[in-house]
Amino acid sequence: MIKSFASDNWAGVCPEVMQALVEANQGHSPAYGDDPHTAEAKQEFKKLFGPQAEAFFVYNGTGANIISLASNSRSFNSIICSEHAHINVDECGAGEKFAGTKLLDLPNEDGKLTPEMILPHVKAARYPHQSVPGIISITQATELGTLYTVSEIKALADLAHKFHLLLHVDGARIANAAVALNCSMKEMITDTGVDILSFGGTKNGLMFGEAVVFLKPELTDLFELFRKQGMQLASKMRFISAQFTALLKDDVWKKNARHANEMAQYLGAKLAGIPEINVSQKIETNGIWAIIPKKLAEKMQNAQLFYPWEEAKDEYRIMTAFDTTKEEIDLFIKAVLS
């Protein structure tokens, strides 16, 4: 089958993860996470983030985001996020419905929040008549492919804690971010003061499944109840956790993310050489945002599928994945220029 540039979600399963699934399928194993595969995966997360880190496994990214936010907020709380945030524009109001919280979505040009943007919103101006901010949620890498530096994350965590808020990171592409910043997960997440992380696996080679990592154990008190009530407790959990062990062991997550990022740089350089195309965001991970005239975009989409991002200004998103090859990119560019 022809691969596309539509999304890294379209990619298949990396070989190491597929082998782990086959091996996990031998015989019977206790249900609901009481199995050796889940215990091993939890230890791998402790190696990555520190001994205090507690990981829990869920089916998908929306589950990871919403259950983690809901378990640490009340219905009178609000969650501060970017207007581009996945929880704001791509989760069908799940936060509002399941957590019962209000989203304060702040406008920005590059998907990133700053302390200066957030500061006016950290308190309820008309207490008790307004919702009370409880969590700041950021995305790393952002929905526009941009990155928070380690120091920027720390500044947001410091601000959150100063006003008794939590900092949550939606890390659907956290592996791509760590590789791009050339830092460890511990440096980027634990050491900066992040409280809760949604750790993405599906976009980096898993068949299915995401993880919620709590960097402060006291935040986990109600999570298992919310996970069950939120329909995210997998009975055959070993098939999620075994995948994560395969991804984290031997730095497979790094290999996959590095390749996807490198392919985006390669493709981005090729696109930048086409005069009609204007790359609209800095290419930092495995996504390219570009302004493309409609007629040219249609020709390109006939060669390889990718999606419009903001149709009003002819902006498109082009994604690479762990299994994208230079040969596929070269064929794509050849078809565009023919």
N, C-alpha and C positions, 0 to 999 in steps of 0.2 A: 504494500500500500504506500502511496505517496505521503510523505510527511508534510505537515503544514507549519506555518508560523503563527497560527491562531492563538495558541496558548501552550505553556509548558504542562498544563493539565491534559493535553492531548497525547503526550508522550506515553510510551509503554512503561514497563517495569524494568529496572536495571537488573543485570544478571545476578548480582549478589543477593538482592532482595528476593528474586524469584526462587533461587536455590534455598533460601531460608524458609520460604513458604512451603516448599516441597518437604523439607526436613521437619518442619513443625506439624506436618500432616501425618506423621507416623504415630499410630496408636491413639489411645485416649489420654486426655489431660484435664485436670480440674478446670471448672468453668469460672467465669467472672473475674479473672485475674489472679486466681490462687494457683498459678502454674509456674513452673521454673522459667519459661520463656519471659514472662512478665517480670519476674524477680531479676533476671539478668538484664533486661532492658532498663529497668529502674536504676541498676548499678551503673550502667553506661552513662545515663544522664547525670549521675552524681560525679562521675569522672569528668564530665564535660563542664559542669557548672559549679561543682563543689559539694561536699558531703551533706550540706543542709538542704540541697535541692530535692524536691519531691515531684515526681512525674506521674501523670495519669493519662490514660489513653482513651481517645474518643474516635468516632467514625470520620468526622470531617471538620473543615476549618470553621464553618459557622458554629458548629457545636463547641469547638475549642474556645472561640471568642466569647460566645454568649453565655455558656455555662460558667466560665471563669469569671466573667463580669457579674453575672447574676448572683453567684455564690458569695460575693464580697460587696454587695450593694443592697440598698433598700429601695422601695418604690418611690420614695421621696427624694432619692438621689438623682443627680445628673452625671453624665459621662462626657467629658470634654474630648473632642476629636477633630480631625481635619474634615473639611467638607468632602474631600475625596476618599475618606476612609471606607474600607470595605463594610464595616458595621453600619455605615451611614447610607451607602448607595447600592450595596450588592447583597444584603441579607434580608430583604423583604420585610423590614420592620421587626426582625426577630428580637432585637434588643428591647424595643418598646413592648412587644407582646410578652416575651418570656421573662425578662428581668423587670419589666414595668418601669424602666428608667427613661428619663428624657435625654436625648442626645443634643449637646451643644456643639454644632458643627461650624468650625471657624474657617472663614475663607482664606485661601493662600494660593500662590502661583505654582509651587513646586511640590506640593503634597506634604510639606514639612511644617510642623508647629515650632514656635519659639517661645521662650519664657515671656517675652514682651507681648506676644499675642494672647497668651493664656492668663496673664496676671489680672486683667480686669474681670475675669470670670471665675476666679478661685473661691469666691465667697458669694453667698446669697445676699444680694443687696437689700432685699425686703424680707428678711427672715421674720416669721416663718411662712411667708406667703409665696416664696419662690422655692423651686427645687434646689437642693443643697448639693453642690459638686462633691463627688466622692472618688472619682477615678479619672485620670488622664490616660487616654489610649492613643498610642502612636503606632505607625506601621513601619517595619524595617525589613526589607527595602520598601519604600512607599509605593502607592498605587501608580505613581508616575515614574517609577524606576530609580528615583533619587535616594540618597543615603543620608542618614544621620551619622555624624562622626561620633566617636566615643565620648568626646567632651560635650557634645550637644545632648546626648542621652543623659549624661551625668547632670547637666544643668537642669534638665526637665525633671529628673528624679529628685534633685535637691529642692526644686520649687514645690513639687508635689508634697514632699515630706514636711516642708516648712509649714504648709497649710493643712497638714493631716490628711492628705489625699494619697492614693496609691497610683503607681505608674504601671500600666499594662502595655505590653508590646505584642502587636499582631505580627507574628513572624512567619507568615506563609512562605516567604522567600528569605528566611533568616540565614540559611546556608550561603546563598548568593551574596548577602550583605557581608558576612564575616570574611569570606574569601576576598571580596573586593576591597575591604578595609585592611586586609592582611593582619587580622587580630584573632585571638581566641574567643570562643563563646563566653568564657569566664570574664575576659577583659571587657567585652562589649555589653554583657548583661549583668552578671553577678556583681562585678566590681563597680559598676556605675550606679547601682542601687535600684535596678528594676525589681518590681515586686512579683509580677506575674507575666509569663511568656506563653503565647500560643506558638508552639514549635511545629513548623510545617514539614511534612514528609512527602505528600502526594506530588508536589511540584518538583521534587528532587529525586524521584525514582521509585517511590512506593506505589503499590497497587491501590491502597486505601489506608486511611488512618492518619490522625494527627495526635500531638501530645500537648498537654497543659503542664507547664513546669512552674511550680511555686518556689520562689527563692527564699521565702519566709514560711517555715512550716506551720506557724499559727494561722496562716490564711487558708489552710486546707480543711479546717474543721467541718464545714458543711458541704464541701465539694462533692463527695461521693453521693450524698442525698440528692443534690441538684443534678448530678450526672444521671442517676437512675430516673428521676422524675422527668428529666429532659430527654429521655429516650436515647442516651448516648452510651449506656453501659453495654458493652459487647459481651455476650455469653461466651463465645469462643475467642476470648481476648488474645490468646496466644498468636493468632494470625495477624494481629496488629503489632504486638510487642516484638515478635520475632523479626519482623521487617525492620523495626527501629534498631534492634541489636545489629543486624547486618549493615544498616546504614551508618551507624556510629562507629562500629569496630573498624579498625584499619583505615579510618578517615575516608570511607567511601563517600560520605556526604561532601567532603571537600573536593574530591575528584570530580564528582558529578557537577557541583556548582561551578567549579573553576572552568570546566569545559563549556558549560552553558554561557558563562560570562564571556569567555574568549570568543565564542561564536558570535555573540552580539557585537563585540568590538569589530570582528572581521566583517560581518554584514553591514554594520554601521558605516565603516570606512568605504565600502562599496557603494552604499546609498548616497553618502556625502559627495561622491564623485559625479552624481547625476544632477545637473544644474537645476532642474525643476523641483527637486526635493530639498526641503529644509528641515533638518533634524531639530526638533523643538525642545527636547530635554537632554541634559547631559547623560550620555550612556555610561551608567555606573555598574549595572548588573546585567541581567539577561533580557532586558526589554529595550525596544527602540520606539520612541514617539516621534512622528514626523508629519509635517504638513505636505500633502501631496495633491496636486490638481486632480479633480475627479476622473478625467479621462485616463490619465496615467495610472491612477489608483485602480481603476477597473481592469486595465491591462495587467497590472501586477497581480491583482486578486485572481485573475484567470490562470496565472502561472502558479501561484501558491496562495492558499487561503490565509487571510489575516483580517482583523476586524477594524471598523472605524471606532475611534475613541470619542471624538467630539465633532460630529458631522457638520455643525454650523461653521466651523473654521477649517474643514477638510483635514482634520488631524486623525492619524491612524496609529494603532499600536501593533508592533511586529515583535514576536517573542521567539527566542531560541530555547532549546532544552538540552538535557544531558546527552541526548542522542543525535543532535543536529550535527551534520558534517559540512566541511568546507566544500565538498563536491556538490552537495545539494544547494548550498548558497551560490556557488558559481553557476550552476544550471539555472537557478532563479534569475540571477542578474543577466545572464545571456539571453533568457527569454524576454526580459524587460527591455533590453537594448535592441532586440531584433526588429 
